Amino acid sequence: MLRDAMSNLLKFHEHIKARTDSRVRDYPLMQDPLHMTFILLTYVFFSLYVGPRLMANRKPYRLNTAMIIYNFSMVAFNAYIVYEFLMSGWGTNYTWRCDLADTSTTPQAFRMIRASWLFFFSKYIELIDTVFFVLRKKQSQITFLHVFHHSFMPWTWWWGITLTPAGGMGCFHAMVNAVVHVIMYFYYGLSAAGPRFQKYLWWKKYMTAIQLTQFVLVSVHISQYYFMEKCDYQVPLWIHLIWMYGVFFFLLFSNFWIQSYIKGKRLPVNLDKPKQAGLTNEPLTVVANGKHLEIGNGNAHNNTNGKIVIGKVKEI
């Protein structure tokens, strides 16, 4: 039984390698699904188990400089990906309707393949987001939605880029996602730059609205396939997966919006007043007789010999 299972698994592996588009086969991580699957499983294991235990008895790292460099680098990288998608089809000869994957060997086809692979590879760079959360002990940010989105997206995109690398209508969602990430990493970059930029971040909650808009656009665009009289897209399964992806993540992000902003769990807090316990995991510094009283998760650590005079509250 085990021998038969292993034999079938090897046959499937060889079948996938044979089906991989020859134009993309030499790109990193594209030889077979094992390498990328191992990376993503390691990511999930680190995010949910190894990382939190590694940091359990350590102080959080202050990584502002690294985060600023990383976030603004991702702004530039995603902007370049958007530009390449536009120049290789979406801004030139695509109809924005039933655009088939390009199976030719023209320079434009290779440019679209390169743009698609760059988008795929960017999903692995984005795993660093979670590493920053772990090292800064922001475990509350590592939600099911966060881990699932960061692992599921690159895993499914491997199959898409393997079968339809010059993606046609199957890569519209990638271009839209790259646009969203330009905005998102710009916000994160400003946020990491320090308190002097906080006044420019009033639009925080609209980041989720932008994400929701993304999934609506993707779902509406790909839904055209179901209403066209004839659209012979090469891999219909990829179309179905994109549609399900758009709807599923719209529901997940909608729930996040409701929990965060309608029920008030992530509403902006007035920094002139102490934050209420339970609403945030962000630590505060309270000046007390020239010393510091650190508050986080409702717990206080007092080293002022019992005499506390609360003054100005500020973020640390």
VEXMARRO-860767 format. One record per residue (C-alpha): residue number from 0; residue in one letter; x, y, z. Coordinates in steps of 0.5 Angstrom, whole numbers, padded with zeros to 4 digits, always signed. Each point is the difference from the previous one (the first is absolute). Layout:
(pt NUM "A" (X Y Z))
...
END
This chain:
(pt 0 "M" (+0000 +0000 +0000))
(pt 1 "L" (+0005 +0005 +0002))
(pt 2 "R" (+0005 -0002 -0006))
(pt 3 "D" (-0006 +0001 -0005))
(pt 4 "A" (-0002 +0007 +0004))
(pt 5 "M" (+0008 +0002 -0001))
(pt 6 "S" (+0000 -0002 -0008))
(pt 7 "N" (-0007 +0004 -0001))
(pt 8 "L" (+0003 +0006 +0003))
(pt 9 "L" (+0007 -0001 -0004))
(pt 10 "K" (-0004 -0001 -0006))
(pt 11 "F" (-0004 +0007 +0002))
(pt 12 "H" (+0006 +0003 +0001))
(pt 13 "E" (+0003 -0002 -0007))
(pt 14 "H" (-0007 +0002 -0003))
(pt 15 "I" (+0001 +0007 +0003))
(pt 16 "K" (+0007 +0001 -0002))
(pt 17 "A" (-0002 -0002 -0007))
(pt 18 "R" (-0006 +0005 +0000))
(pt 19 "T" (+0004 +0006 +0002))
(pt 20 "D" (+0001 +0005 -0006))
(pt 21 "S" (+0007 +0000 -0003))
(pt 22 "R" (+0000 +0007 +0000))
(pt 23 "V" (+0000 +0001 +0008))
(pt 24 "R" (+0003 -0007 +0002))
(pt 25 "D" (+0007 +0003 +0001))
(pt 26 "Y" (-0002 +0006 +0005))
(pt 27 "P" (+0001 -0001 +0007))
(pt 28 "L" (-0005 -0004 +0004))
(pt 29 "M" (-0003 -0003 -0006))
(pt 30 "Q" (+0003 -0007 -0001))
(pt 31 "D" (-0005 -0003 +0004))
(pt 32 "P" (-0005 +0001 +0005))
(pt 33 "L" (+0004 -0003 +0006))
(pt 34 "H" (+0005 +0006 +0001))
(pt 35 "M" (-0005 +0005 +0001))
(pt 36 "T" (-0005 -0004 +0004))
(pt 37 "F" (+0006 -0001 +0005))
(pt 38 "I" (+0001 +0007 +0001))
(pt 39 "L" (-0007 +0002 +0001))
(pt 40 "L" (-0001 -0006 +0005))
(pt 41 "T" (+0006 +0002 +0004))
(pt 42 "Y" (-0003 +0007 +0000))
(pt 43 "V" (-0006 -0002 +0003))
(pt 44 "F" (+0004 -0004 +0005))
(pt 45 "F" (+0004 +0006 +0002))
(pt 46 "S" (-0006 +0005 +0000))
(pt 47 "L" (-0004 -0004 +0005))
(pt 48 "Y" (+0005 -0005 +0004))
(pt 49 "V" (+0007 +0002 -0001))
(pt 50 "G" (+0000 +0007 +0000))
(pt 51 "P" (-0004 +0002 +0006))
(pt 52 "R" (+0003 -0005 +0004))
(pt 53 "L" (+0007 +0002 -0002))
(pt 54 "M" (-0002 +0007 +0002))
(pt 55 "A" (-0004 -0002 +0006))
(pt 56 "N" (+0006 +0002 +0005))
(pt 57 "R" (+0003 +0006 -0004))
(pt 58 "K" (-0002 +0007 +0000))
(pt 59 "P" (-0003 +0002 -0007))
(pt 60 "Y" (+0005 +0003 -0005))
(pt 61 "R" (+0000 +0007 -0003))
(pt 62 "L" (+0000 -0001 -0007))
(pt 63 "N" (-0002 +0007 -0002))
(pt 64 "T" (+0006 +0002 -0005))
(pt 65 "A" (+0000 -0007 -0003))
(pt 66 "M" (-0008 +0000 -0001))
(pt 67 "I" (+0001 +0007 -0003))
(pt 68 "I" (+0005 -0003 -0005))
(pt 69 "Y" (-0005 -0006 -0002))
(pt 70 "N" (-0006 +0003 +0000))
(pt 71 "F" (+0002 +0006 -0005))
(pt 72 "S" (+0004 -0005 -0004))
(pt 73 "M" (-0007 -0004 -0001))
(pt 74 "V" (-0003 +0006 -0002))
(pt 75 "A" (+0005 +0001 -0006))
(pt 76 "F" (+0000 -0008 -0001))
(pt 77 "N" (-0008 +0000 -0001))
(pt 78 "A" (+0000 +0006 -0004))
(pt 79 "Y" (+0005 -0003 -0005))
(pt 80 "I" (-0004 -0006 +0000))
(pt 81 "V" (-0006 +0004 -0002))
(pt 82 "Y" (+0004 +0003 -0005))
(pt 83 "E" (+0002 -0006 -0003))
(pt 84 "F" (-0007 -0003 +0000))
(pt 85 "L" (-0003 +0006 -0004))
(pt 86 "M" (+0006 +0000 -0005))
(pt 87 "S" (-0001 -0007 -0002))
(pt 88 "G" (-0007 +0000 -0001))
(pt 89 "W" (-0005 +0003 +0005))
(pt 90 "G" (+0002 +0007 -0003))
(pt 91 "T" (+0001 -0002 -0007))
(pt 92 "N" (-0004 -0005 -0004))
(pt 93 "Y" (-0004 -0003 +0006))
(pt 94 "T" (-0008 +0001 -0001))
(pt 95 "W" (-0001 -0001 +0007))
(pt 96 "R" (-0005 -0005 -0001))
(pt 97 "C" (+0002 -0007 -0003))
(pt 98 "D" (+0007 +0000 -0001))
(pt 99 "L" (+0003 -0006 -0001))
(pt 100 "A" (+0007 -0002 +0003))
(pt 101 "D" (+0005 +0001 -0005))
(pt 102 "T" (+0004 -0007 -0003))
(pt 103 "S" (+0004 +0004 -0004))
(pt 104 "T" (+0008 +0001 +0000))
(pt 105 "T" (-0001 +0007 -0001))
(pt 106 "P" (+0004 +0006 +0004))
(pt 107 "Q" (-0007 +0002 +0003))
(pt 108 "A" (-0001 -0007 +0002))
(pt 109 "F" (+0006 -0001 +0003))
(pt 110 "R" (-0001 +0007 +0004))
(pt 111 "M" (-0006 -0002 +0002))
(pt 112 "I" (+0003 -0007 +0003))
(pt 113 "R" (+0005 +0004 +0003))
(pt 114 "A" (-0005 +0005 +0004))
(pt 115 "S" (-0004 -0006 +0002))
(pt 116 "W" (+0006 -0003 +0003))
(pt 117 "L" (+0002 +0006 +0003))
(pt 118 "F" (-0007 +0001 +0004))
(pt 119 "F" (+0001 -0008 +0002))
(pt 120 "F" (+0007 +0002 +0003))
(pt 121 "S" (-0003 +0006 +0003))
(pt 122 "K" (-0005 -0005 +0004))
(pt 123 "Y" (+0006 -0003 +0004))
(pt 124 "I" (+0004 +0007 +0001))
(pt 125 "E" (-0007 +0002 +0004))
(pt 126 "L" (+0001 -0006 +0005))
(pt 127 "I" (+0005 +0005 +0003))
(pt 128 "D" (-0006 +0004 +0002))
(pt 129 "T" (-0001 -0006 +0005))
(pt 130 "V" (+0007 -0001 +0003))
(pt 131 "F" (-0001 +0008 +0002))
(pt 132 "F" (-0006 -0002 +0004))
(pt 133 "V" (+0003 -0005 +0003))
(pt 134 "L" (+0007 +0003 +0002))
(pt 135 "R" (-0004 +0006 +0002))
(pt 136 "K" (-0005 -0004 +0004))
(pt 137 "K" (-0006 +0002 -0003))
(pt 138 "Q" (-0003 -0007 +0000))
(pt 139 "S" (-0007 +0003 +0000))
(pt 140 "Q" (+0001 +0002 -0007))
(pt 141 "I" (+0002 -0007 -0002))
(pt 142 "T" (-0008 -0002 -0001))
(pt 143 "F" (-0002 -0006 -0004))
(pt 144 "L" (-0002 +0005 -0006))
(pt 145 "H" (+0007 +0003 +0000))
(pt 146 "V" (+0004 -0007 +0000))
(pt 147 "F" (-0005 -0003 -0005))
(pt 148 "H" (+0000 +0006 -0005))
(pt 149 "H" (+0008 +0000 +0000))
(pt 150 "S" (+0000 -0008 -0001))
(pt 151 "F" (-0006 -0002 -0004))
(pt 152 "M" (+0002 +0006 -0005))
(pt 153 "P" (+0007 -0002 -0003))
(pt 154 "W" (-0002 -0007 +0001))
(pt 155 "T" (-0006 +0000 -0005))
(pt 156 "W" (+0004 +0005 -0005))
(pt 157 "W" (+0005 -0005 -0001))
(pt 158 "W" (-0005 -0004 -0003))
(pt 159 "G" (-0003 +0005 -0004))
(pt 160 "I" (+0007 +0003 -0003))
(pt 161 "T" (+0002 -0007 -0001))
(pt 162 "L" (-0006 -0002 -0005))
(pt 163 "T" (-0001 +0007 -0003))
(pt 164 "P" (+0006 +0005 +0002))
(pt 165 "A" (-0002 +0005 -0006))
(pt 166 "G" (-0007 +0000 +0004))
(pt 167 "G" (-0005 +0004 -0004))
(pt 168 "M" (-0006 +0002 +0004))
(pt 169 "G" (+0003 -0005 +0006))
(pt 170 "C" (+0005 +0005 +0002))
(pt 171 "F" (-0004 +0006 +0001))
(pt 172 "H" (-0001 -0001 +0007))
(pt 173 "A" (+0008 +0000 +0001))
(pt 174 "M" (+0000 +0007 -0003))
(pt 175 "V" (-0005 +0002 +0004))
(pt 176 "N" (+0003 -0003 +0006))
(pt 177 "A" (+0007 +0003 -0001))
(pt 178 "V" (-0004 +0007 -0001))
(pt 179 "V" (-0003 -0001 +0007))
(pt 180 "H" (+0007 -0002 +0003))
(pt 181 "V" (+0003 +0007 -0003))
(pt 182 "I" (-0005 +0003 +0005))
(pt 183 "M" (+0000 -0005 +0006))
(pt 184 "Y" (+0008 +0000 +0000))
(pt 185 "F" (+0000 +0008 -0001))
(pt 186 "Y" (-0005 +0000 +0006))
(pt 187 "Y" (+0005 -0005 +0004))
(pt 188 "G" (+0006 +0004 -0002))
(pt 189 "L" (-0003 +0007 +0003))
(pt 190 "S" (-0002 -0004 +0006))
(pt 191 "A" (+0007 -0003 +0002))
(pt 192 "A" (+0003 +0007 -0001))
(pt 193 "G" (-0002 +0003 +0007))
(pt 194 "P" (-0005 +0004 +0003))
(pt 195 "R" (+0001 +0006 -0004))
(pt 196 "F" (-0004 -0003 -0006))
(pt 197 "Q" (-0006 -0003 +0004))
(pt 198 "K" (-0004 +0006 -0002))
(pt 199 "Y" (+0001 -0002 -0007))
(pt 200 "L" (-0003 -0007 +0002))
(pt 201 "W" (-0007 +0002 +0001))
(pt 202 "W" (-0003 -0005 -0006))
(pt 203 "K" (+0003 -0006 +0004))
(pt 204 "K" (-0007 -0003 +0000))
(pt 205 "Y" (-0001 +0001 -0008))
(pt 206 "M" (+0005 -0005 -0001))
(pt 207 "T" (-0005 -0005 +0001))
(pt 208 "A" (-0005 +0003 -0004))
(pt 209 "I" (+0006 +0000 -0006))
(pt 210 "Q" (+0001 -0007 +0001))
(pt 211 "L" (-0008 -0001 +0000))
(pt 212 "T" (+0000 +0004 -0007))
(pt 213 "Q" (+0005 -0005 -0002))
(pt 214 "F" (-0003 -0006 +0001))
(pt 215 "V" (-0007 +0003 -0003))
(pt 216 "L" (+0004 +0002 -0007))
(pt 217 "V" (+0003 -0007 +0000))
(pt 218 "S" (-0006 -0003 +0001))
(pt 219 "V" (-0004 +0004 -0005))
(pt 220 "H" (+0005 +0000 -0006))
(pt 221 "I" (+0001 -0008 +0001))
(pt 222 "S" (-0007 -0001 +0000))
(pt 223 "Q" (-0001 +0002 -0007))
(pt 224 "Y" (+0003 -0007 -0002))
(pt 225 "Y" (-0007 -0003 +0002))
(pt 226 "F" (-0004 +0005 -0004))
(pt 227 "M" (+0004 +0000 -0007))
(pt 228 "E" (-0003 -0004 -0005))
(pt 229 "K" (+0007 -0003 -0002))
(pt 230 "C" (+0007 +0001 +0004))
(pt 231 "D" (+0004 -0005 -0001))
(pt 232 "Y" (+0005 +0001 +0006))
(pt 233 "Q" (+0006 -0005 +0000))
(pt 234 "V" (-0001 -0002 +0007))
(pt 235 "P" (-0008 +0001 +0002))
(pt 236 "L" (+0002 -0003 +0007))
(pt 237 "W" (+0005 +0006 +0001))
(pt 238 "I" (-0006 +0005 -0001))
(pt 239 "H" (-0005 -0004 +0005))
(pt 240 "L" (+0006 +0000 +0005))
(pt 241 "I" (+0001 +0008 -0001))
(pt 242 "W" (-0008 +0001 +0001))
(pt 243 "M" (+0000 -0004 +0006))
(pt 244 "Y" (+0006 +0003 +0003))
(pt 245 "G" (-0003 +0007 -0001))
(pt 246 "V" (-0007 -0001 +0003))
(pt 247 "F" (+0004 -0004 +0006))
(pt 248 "F" (+0004 +0005 +0002))
(pt 249 "F" (-0005 +0006 -0001))
(pt 250 "L" (-0004 -0004 +0005))
(pt 251 "L" (+0006 -0001 +0005))
(pt 252 "F" (+0002 +0008 -0001))
(pt 253 "S" (-0007 +0002 +0001))
(pt 254 "N" (+0000 -0004 +0007))
(pt 255 "F" (+0006 +0003 +0002))
(pt 256 "W" (-0003 +0007 -0002))
(pt 257 "I" (-0006 -0001 +0004))
(pt 258 "Q" (+0004 -0003 +0006))
(pt 259 "S" (+0005 +0006 +0000))
(pt 260 "Y" (-0004 +0006 -0002))
(pt 261 "I" (-0007 -0001 +0001))
(pt 262 "K" (+0000 -0004 +0006))
(pt 263 "G" (+0006 +0005 +0002))
(pt 264 "K" (+0006 -0005 +0002))
(pt 265 "R" (+0005 +0004 -0004))
(pt 266 "L" (-0003 +0007 +0000))
(pt 267 "P" (+0005 +0006 +0000))
(pt 268 "V" (+0002 +0002 +0007))
(pt 269 "N" (+0001 +0007 +0003))
(pt 270 "L" (+0007 +0000 +0002))
(pt 271 "D" (-0001 +0005 +0005))
(pt 272 "K" (-0004 -0005 +0004))
(pt 273 "P" (+0002 -0006 +0003))
(pt 274 "K" (-0002 -0006 -0005))
(pt 275 "Q" (-0005 -0005 +0003))
(pt 276 "A" (+0002 -0007 +0002))
(pt 277 "G" (-0002 -0005 -0005))
(pt 278 "L" (-0001 +0005 -0006))
(pt 279 "T" (+0008 -0001 -0002))
(pt 280 "N" (+0006 -0003 +0001))
(pt 281 "E" (+0004 +0006 -0001))
(pt 282 "P" (+0005 +0001 +0006))
(pt 283 "L" (-0001 +0007 +0003))
(pt 284 "T" (+0005 +0004 +0004))
(pt 285 "V" (-0002 +0004 +0006))
(pt 286 "V" (+0004 +0005 +0003))
(pt 287 "A" (+0000 -0001 +0008))
(pt 288 "N" (+0005 +0004 +0004))
(pt 289 "G" (+0005 +0000 -0006))
(pt 290 "K" (+0000 -0007 -0001))
(pt 291 "H" (-0004 -0005 -0004))
(pt 292 "L" (-0006 -0004 +0001))
(pt 293 "E" (-0001 -0004 -0006))
(pt 294 "I" (-0007 -0003 -0001))
(pt 295 "G" (-0002 -0005 -0005))
(pt 296 "N" (-0006 -0005 -0001))
(pt 297 "G" (-0003 +0003 +0007))
(pt 298 "N" (+0006 -0002 +0004))
(pt 299 "A" (+0005 +0005 +0003))
(pt 300 "H" (+0007 +0000 +0003))
(pt 301 "N" (+0002 +0005 +0005))
(pt 302 "N" (+0007 +0002 +0002))
(pt 303 "T" (-0002 +0007 +0003))
(pt 304 "N" (+0000 -0003 +0007))
(pt 305 "G" (-0008 +0000 +0001))
(pt 306 "K" (+0000 +0008 -0001))
(pt 307 "I" (-0003 +0001 -0007))
(pt 308 "V" (-0002 +0007 -0003))
(pt 309 "I" (-0003 -0001 -0007))
(pt 310 "G" (+0002 +0005 -0005))
(pt 311 "K" (+0000 +0000 -0007))
(pt 312 "V" (-0002 -0006 -0004))
(pt 313 "K" (+0004 -0002 -0006))
(pt 314 "E" (+0002 -0005 -0005))
(pt 315 "I" (+0007 -0004 +0000))
END
